Amino acid sequence: KDKKSKKGKSEDDNDEGDDNGATHEFYGNPEDEGIYGGEDGAAEAAAEAPKGRGAKGKLSNKQRRKLRETQEAAEREAAVQAAALKATDFAVSATVQKQDEAWLNAIDVNIPSFTISAYGKTLFHNAELKIANGRKYGIVGPNGRGKSTLLKQMANGELPLPPLVDCLYVEQEVTADDTPAVDMVLAGDKRRTELMNREVEILRILESEAGDDLSLEEHERLQNELRDVTDELRARGNDSAEARALMLLNGLGFTKEMQRAPTKSFSGGWRMRVSIARALFLAPTLMLLDEPTNHLDLNAVLWLDSYLQKWKKTLIIVSHDEDFLDSVCTDIIHLDQQRLFYYRGNYSNFKDQLDIHKEKMLKEWEKNKKKFNQLKNKGSTNKKAAEQMAKKAKREAGARKGKNKGNDEDDDLTTAQLEQQMLAKPKDYEVHFDFPPPSELGPPIIQVDNISFGYPGGKKLFKNVNFGMDMDSRITIVGPNGVGKSTLLKLITGELDPTKGEVKINRHLRIARYHQHFVDILPKTETPVEFLRRIHTDVTYQEARNRLGRFGLEGSAHTIKMLNCSGGQKARVVFASMSFQNPHILILDEPTNNLDLESIDALIDAINDFQGGVIVVTHDARLIQATECVLWVVEDRNIAEQIGGFDAYRDEILDKLAKEEEEERRIAAEKQAKAEEERKIKLANIEERRKQRAKGGKPAANANAAAPPAAP
């Protein structure tokens, strides 16, 4: 491990800020390098190279190694940038009658047939997209099949949406600048901003001496415009807009100080939360959320779960969080065999229905296989029998289409594609994770004695903390933002030293740690096999491939550059690497990010079967409950076991947030009443000036008139 400077090293993005940002200018610090050697580490080594011991300008072996790493890092970065400059190779076709009156007035989305290909691989073929207004859909399916691609193509217009459906895809974090977080949320409503600016401008004119010089007609016109602007702002809920924005940010974990802090003081993960808050504030007709819980801690996930349960508009979510999908979704869309299958109900209902669907598909295959064998027994070759069956299926499909006058999914399939579809045996997508049994170590294998810790210049995160761990320990660490969850993991692993006390670790202990940011810093120009063999030098080529296969990485991805691997594929590479360490303890920091639902099931089974200790930081409620981990709550600079388990913790969090929201509403109501009173005074003054002008007198200056508001 590259420990570098252990004291004072900032917490990673997952810990949501090292200490709530109370005394720091930056919230949610940049990601760590991790243990797998990112380009930053090589660059730092290069900077140190000239300072080595080489005599008379000659480089030592260590300096040559660092220089080589620097050159390789530069080559990797150049390859990444070159790949980024290439246009994304997506091909999209869709059958939509854009000039049809029903389409122009539709609030549902109905695309009878579409096909999407990427990098020469077909992701969707003759798929049908059906989205009913007001329903909340969860899209599920294995990693790499095109779930995120589907959302992107809807958002960018390649898959056309009816003109009455305004679509918002939450993908990128907000800009990092001097704009406070709450103002960044409010600024998302551009029409509101225009109206507020115009209101300020009209009031400035009418309350000034320049307004006295206007003609009666112009004065009347401005008053009418002001009335229209005020009415539209009121209809848009402007008086409560800031309160709603603050409530959203509070639910997503922003403290009062952070809500007013400039966005440039936040890390990318926190700016992504601002982006989510802005989308919720805008409430578009159709909102697309791609793995929204990946950017949140457990407390924020619990809040978002509760908030979206009451969502009234159309919502499409790609998520790996089964508990989240169960609570929020009214429908599930299953991506399978390059098509979309629709199921009413939440994820649990979908799983029950999927078993029935699989049985039906298997019976259909058995029926086709029987017909195929009958044709062969009559003397037909394999090819001839398959062609006869495919042609018959196309004739039947054409007859159905003529009868129903609708689209049929088999209509555009070639005979060869129908052969494959009819005769290919349905396969279940299965993933198996496992970690080898560790050698036995006597307890305690980790002993934390009276430790305290705080980052330089910040408040103390821990004070006089004591606990022990052995091979049977199963722990989930939870707590509000910035209390030090990831810092605690670093103290346990020795990446940080306590400012007081001691962490005693068995000298034979092997710890394997998963961190969500490891996925982002894997060497982009290495293949998964090359990476494993470089990190674990005694592993053979075939052993590396076998291990990757056990962790669900398809064979075609073993030898492609990591640059072209999805997040889920790279996560499997990290888990495979961890298994080669033969660990006694697994430390898993947000391990479900980038994994599909089937892989999370496999991870849960692997954790339950693992014979060593486990420490987990996660936002996934199902992972917490299914692994039966003890809940440790980090708060008040200490650690305490949660009495009542996860359900009790969830109830406490939601009750606390509800009280905070109620207080925000009370404060907002007071502000709203005050603003309304000030507006009435201004309008009364303007009306008085108008009456005096109508009588032919010069308006008197009003000493009580409120100063014109500053432009927002």
N, C-alpha and C positions, 0 to 999 in steps of 0.2 A: 504494500500500500504506500502511495506517495502521500505522506502525512504533511509535508511542507511545514507551515507554521501552525501548530496545533492550537495554541491559545489565541483566542480572538478571531478564529476563522468563522465567517458568517454562516448562518444556517442556510440550508437549501430551500428551494422554492416551495417544497411540500410543507414546510413548517409554518408557512403563512406569515413570515416575518419573525425576526428573532425575539422581539419583545413587544409585540403590538405596536411597534413604531413610536413608543412614547418619547424616546430620547434620540431616535435615529432619523436621518433624513431619507433613508431608503427602506421601503416596505417589501418584505418577501425577497430575500437576497438572491443574487444570481446562482445558477446551479453549480454544484461542485464538479470537479474534474472526474471524480470517481476513481476506480482502481484499474480501469482498462486503458489508460493512456490516451487521452484526447490530444488534439493538435496543440492546445494551449500549453500542455505540459512539455511537449517537444520544443516549442518555441522558447519556453523559459530555459530549457536545457541548453539551447543554442546560445542564448544570451550569456550563460555562465561559461560556455566553452573556452573563450579566450583567457579566462582567469585561471586555467588549470596549471598543472605542475610541469608541463612539457619543457624540457631544457632547450635553450637557444631557439625558441619559437616552434619546436617540434610538438606535435599533439600527442598526448597520452592516449592509451586505449579508451579510457573513459571519455575523453574529449572527442575522439573520432566517432565513438558510438553516439554521443549526443548530437554531433554534427550530421551524422547519417540520419538520425531520427528527425532532425530539423528539415533536411532535404526531402525525406519521405513525406513529412507533414505538408510541405509546400506542394508536392506533387499531388497529394490527396485533395488538398484544397482547390488546386487548379482543376482537377477532374470533376469535383463537385460543382464548381462554378460553370464549367463547360456544359455539364449536364443540365444545369438550371437554365442556361440560355436556350436550350432546345425547346421548341414548341411542344406542348403536351399532345401526344398522338391519340386524340379521341375522335372516334367517328360515331355520329349519332344520327339516327333516322327515326321519324315518328309520323304516324298517320293522324292528322288533325285537320278538320275543315275550319280554318281560321276565320273565314268570312260567313260562316253559318250563324244565323241569328241566335240559335240556342247556345252556341259557344260564346258569342259576344256577351250574352246576358247571364252566363253560368257562374255560380258560386261554388260548384263542385268541380273537381278536376277529373276528367275522363279522357285518357289517351288509349284508344283501343289496341294499338300495337306500336311498340318501339323496340329498337335494337341499339345497343351501345357496345362499341369495341374500343379497347385500349391496348396500345403497344402490340397489335396483332392478335390479341386474345379477346374473344367474344365474352362479354360479361352478361349481357341480356340479349335474348333472341325472341322476337315476337312476344314480348312481355306486355301485359296490360296494366296500366296505372289507374286506379280508382280511389279517389280521395273524396269523402263526403264532408260537406261543410259542418264544422262543429265537433267532429270526431277527433280523438287523440290516438295516433297510430305509433306503434313501436315497430321498427324494422329490425329483424333478427336474421342471422345466418352466419356461417363461418367467416373468419377473417379472409380478406383478399378477394371476396366474391363480388364487390361493387356497391356495398351499402352507401359509403360516403360518396362514391362517384355519382350515384343516383341523386343524392341531395344537391351536389354541385351542379349537375346538368339541369336540374329544376331551377336552381337559383340564377344561373347565367343565361337562361332562356333557350338553351339548346333543346330541352324538353319544354315545349310551349305551354304556358298557363293562361287561362282565360283573363282578359283584361281587367275584370272586376276583382281578381284575386291578387292582392299585394303580398309579395313573398319576401321574407327576411331570413337569410341564412347566417347563423352565428358561427363564424369561422375564425376571424382574426381579432386579436386584441386591439383596443383603441389606441390612438396615437399617443406617444409619450411627449407631453409638452407641459406648459404652465397651467393648463386648465384644471381646476379642481375636479375631483371625481364626480361629485354631485352635478356640477355644471356640464360635465361631459355626457352624463346620462340625459339631462334636460335638453342639451343641444341636439340630441338625436331627432327630436321633433322639430324639424326645420320650419314648418308652418307656424308653430307656436312662437318660435324665435322671431320670425318676420312680423307677426302680429304684435308682439310685445314691443319691438323696436318702433313699429309704426305708431302704437299707442303713446309711447314716450315722446315721439316727434310731434304728434298732433297736440298733446297737452302742453308741450314746450311753446308751440306757436300760439295757442289760444290764451295761455297765461302770460305771455310777454307783451311788451308794447307793440311789437310787430303785428300781433294779432289785432290790435286796436285800429290799425291802418287798413285792415282788409275790408272789402265791400261786404255788405250784409249778406249777399248771395254766397260769397266765398266762405264767410263765417258760418253760415248755415250748412253749407256743404261739408265743412270740416267737422261740425258737430254731428251731423248725420253719419259721417264716416267713423267718427269716434264711437258712436253708439253701436254701429255694426261690428267694429273691431272688438269692443267690449263684450257684446253678445256672443261673438264667435269664441272668444277666449273663455268665457264662462261655460259655453257648451262643451269646450274641450277639457273642462275641469282644471283650468289654469290655477285657480286659487289653491287647489290641493296638489298641484304638480310637484312642487319641491318636497312636500311631505311624502308623496308616493315614491319619489326617487330615493329619498333618505331611508324609507322603510325597506326598499329593495336592497340597497347597499348594506343596511344593517343585517338583513337576513342572510346575505352572502358573506358576512363575516367582517365588514368594515366597522372599525370603531368610530366614534364621533370625530376624533382627530383625523383619521384616515379619510373620512367622507369629504373633508374640506382640503385634503392634501392634493398637490398637483400630480397629474398622472405620470409625469416623468420620475416621480419618487417611488413608483411601483415597478416590481419585476413583471415579466411577461405574463406569469400566471395570474397575478393580481389584476393586470390590465384586461385579461380575458374575463375576469369576473365583472369588471365594469362593462364590458361588451355584453355579457349576459343580462346584467341589470338594465342596460339601455334597450335591449330587445324586449324584455318584459315590460318596460315602461311604454314602449311604442305600441305593443300589442297588435301586431299585423294580422291580417286575415289568415295568413298561413305562415307559421313560424317553424323553421327547420333547425333542430338542435342536434349536433353531432358530438356524441360522447360528452355531454355537458358536465357530468359528475367527475370527469377526469381532472377538472380544474379546481375541484372543491374538496374541502375536508369534510369529515363526517357530519359535523354540526350544520354546515351549509347545505349538505345533501338532504338532511332531514327537513330543513326549512323549505328547500326548493321542491321536494317531494310533496309537502303539505300545500305549498302555494299552487303548484300545477294541478293538483286534484280539483281545484276550484276554477281552473282555466276554462273559459267559455268558447274560445275560438279554435280554429283548426291547428293541430299540432302534429308534427312528425318528428320522432326521436330515434336516433341510432344510439343504443346504449347496451352496455354489457352488464348492467346492474339489474338483476332479476327482481329484487325487492322494489326497486324504483319503477320498473315496467309494470309490476303487479299493481302498484298503488295508483299510477298515473294513467295508464293506457286503457282505452275502451276497445281497441282493436289491435291485432298483431298482423304484420305483413312478413311472411316467411320467404326469404330469397333462396330458391332451390332450383337446380337444373336450369339456370339462366332465365327463370321466370319468377313471378310474384304470386304467392298464394295468400288468400285473405281469410282471417279467422276472427270471429266476433269474440269479445271478452278479453281479459287480461292475459298475462303470460302463463299463469297456472292453467287457465282454461285452454290456452293454445297447446300446451304440452299434452293434455289429455286428448285433444282433437288430432294432434299430430300422430299419435300412436294409431288412431283409427285410419288416418290417411295413409300411413305406411303399410298397414295391413291391406288396404285397398290396392295400393300400387304393387305390392308383392303378388296379390292374386291376379292382377292384370298381367304382370310379367309371366306368371305361371301359365296363364291362359294363352298368351302369345307364344310361349315356348312350346306348349303342347301342339298348337297349330303348325309351328315351324317343323317340329319333328314329324308330324303327319305328312306334310308336303315332302319332306326328305324321304320318308318311307315309300312314297309314290314314285320315287326316282328323280326328284329334283335335286340339283346341287345346292350347297349352302347359299351361294349367291343368288341362284334363281328363286329359291324359296323365300329368301328375305325380300327380294324385289317384288314378288307376287303379293306378299303381305303388305308391303309399303304402298303399292299401287291401290290395293283394295281399301286401305285406310284413307288414302287421299280421295278416292271416289266417294266414300262414305262422308268424309269431311265436307266435300263439295256439295253433296246432297243436303247435309244439315245446314250449310250456309245458305243455300238457295231457299230452303224451307223457312229458316229463322230470319233471313235477311239481316244477318249480323256478322260480326267478325268472328272467324274461327282461328284458333291458335295454330292449327295444323296447315292452314291454307298456303302459307308461303314456305313451308318446309320442303326441302328437296327430298327425293326418294332415299338418298343415302342417309340424310339426317333422320328420316322416319325409321329407317332400318335400325340405326343406332338407338333411337329413343325407345323403340318397341322391344328390342332384344337385349338391351343392357339391363342387367339385374340391379334393382335399386340397392344402394349401399348407404348404410348409416354412417354419418360423420362422427367418428370416435377419436378421442384424444386420451392419452395415458401419460401422466406425469409420475415420476417416482424418484425418490432420493435414497441412496444406498444406506443400509443400517450402519450406524457409527460404532466405533469401539467404545467400550464402557469406561466412563470416568466417574470417580467418586465425588459425591456432593460436598460442599457447593462448588460448582464449576465457575461461577461468577459471584463475587461478594462485593457489594457496594457499601462502604463504611463511612457514614457521616459526611457525605460529599456536599459541597456547595459549588455553584458555578454561575458566572455572569460574564457576558462579553464586555470588553473594555469600552467604557463610556456608556454602557447600558445598565438597566436594572438587573438585579440578581434573579436568575431564573430558578435556581434550586438552592435550598438551604437545609443542611443537616438531613440529607436523604439516606435511608438505609433499606436495603433489600438484598435477597440472595436468589440465585437461580440454579437449578440442576437439570438433569436430562429429562425430567418429567414436566418441566414448566411449560405451560401454554398460556401466553399473555397477549392481550390486545391493548395497546396504549391509545387512549382517546383524551380529548380535551379541547378547549377553545383555541382560537387562532393565537399563535405566537407564544404559547406557554412553554414551548421547548421540547416537543415530542421528538423531532428528529435530532435535536441536540442531545437528548438522553441516549438515543441510539449511538451517537458518536462518542459519548462518554463511555458507554459499555464496550464499544469496539476499540477504544484507545485512540480514535482519531482526534479527540480533544482530551486535555488533562483537566481534572477538577481544580478549582482555585483553592479548595480545602478538602481534606479527606482523601480517600484512596479507593481505587477500583482494583480488586484482586482477581486475576484471571488464571485459571489452571494452565500451566505452561504447555500442556499437551492439547489444549482446546483448539479446535478448528471451527471458525465461524464463516458461513457463507451469507453474504448480504445482497439482497436485491433492492435496487433503488430505481424508481421510475425514470430517472434521467440517464441511467446507464444505456437505455435504448437509444437515446439521442447522440451519445458520444462514442458508439461503436465505430471502429475505423471503417469509413465509407467505401474504401477501395479494396478491402479484403472480403473474401467470401466467408460464410460461416465456418466452413471446414478449415480454411487458412487461419482464421482467428482462433479457433479452439486449439489447433496444433501449435500456434505461437505461444498462447498462454499456458497450455499444458503440454510441455515438450515431450513427454513420454507417451502421448496418445498417437496411435497410428491413424492413417487416413480412413480406414474402414471403421475403426472404433468411433471416430468423430461422426461419421455419417450414421452409424447405428444409433448413437446417443441422440443426435438431432432428430432422427426418425421417431424415437421413443417419446420425444417431447412434442410430437405432432407437426414437425416441419417437413413439408412435402419434399420429395427427392429433388425436384427441379430447382428448389431454392437453396440447396446445399452448396451449389457452385456458382451462384450469381453474386455480384458485388452487393455488399450491404446497402449501398446507395439505392439499389432498386428493390430492397426488401421493405415490406410494410412494417408498421409498428408491432403488430402481433407476431410477425415472423422473427423480428429482432428480439422480442421478449423471450421467445423460445430458445434463441441462441444463448441468452444470458442464463436462463434456467438450466440449460444443458451444461454450461460452464460451471455453474454452482454445484451440479451433481458430481462433476469430476473432482471437486475439492473434498469429497467424503466428509461433510461437516458434522459436528456434534450439535450445533445450533444453527437454525435458519433465522435470519433477521430480514423481514419482508416489509419494505416501505412502499406502500401503495402498489402491491403486486398485480392487482387486477386491471390496472390501466393497460390498454392495448390488447387485452385478451378477450376472445369471444366467450359466449356463455358456456359452451361446451368445454372450453379450456379452463374456465373458472371451476366448473364441476370437477375436472381432472385435478386441478390444484388443491381443491378442498379434500379430495380423496387422498392425494399425496401427503398433505399435512396430517391428516388423521392417521395415515399408515406409518408416518415417519417416527422413528424410535428415539429421536433426540428432542431437544428443546426448541420452542418456536416463540418468536416475538414478532407481532404484526402491528403495523400502523396502516389503517385502511379506512376508506369511506364506504366500503361495501358491507351493508348490513347482513347480507346472506353469508358472507365469508365469516363474519364475527360469530353468527349464531350456529352455523353448520360445523365449525371447528371446535365449538364449546370452549373457547378461550376465556380465561378470567379477565374481566375488564378492569384495567388500571386507569384511573382518571388523574391526569396531571393538572393541578390547580393549586393556587396559593403557595407556589414554590415547593410543593411536595407531591407525593404520589399516594393515592388511597384506592383500595378496592371498592368497586361500585356494588353496593348492596342492592339486590334485586335484579342484577344483570342488565342486559341490553335494553329490555323493554322499559325498565325504570329510568335508565339514562335518557332514552328517547323522550319519554314523557317530561322529564325535567327540562330538557333543552327546549322543547316546543312550548312549554308553559312559560319559560323565561322569555323566549322571543315574543310570545303573545303579549306579555306585560310590557315589553319594550315598544312594541308596535302601538299598543294602546296609549302609551305616554307620548309617542311621536304624533299620534292623531290629536291628542289633547293640545299639544304645543302648536300644531298646525292650525287647529281651529281658532286658537287665540290670535295667531298671526293673520289668519284669513279675516277675522272680525275687525282687526285693527286696519288691515289694508282696505277693507270695504268702507270703513268709516272715513279714511283718508281720501278715498276715491269720491265719496259723496261730497266731502268738503270742497274738493277741487271742482267737481261738476257744478256745485252750487255757486261757487265764485265765478265760474265761466258764465253761468246763466245770468247772474247779476250784472256782469260786465255787458252781456248782450242786451239786457233790458235797458241799461243806461245809454248804450249806443243808440238803441231804437228810439229813445226819447230825445236824442240829439245832444246829450251831455257826454263829457269825457269820463270814462270809467275811473273810479278812485282806486288807488293801490290798496290791496287788502293785506293788512299786517299779519293776519292770521293764516294767510294762504300757505299751504305746505310747499316746501321747495320741490321743484320738479325732480322726479326720481332719476337716478343714474341709469344709463343704458345698461341692460343686462349683458 
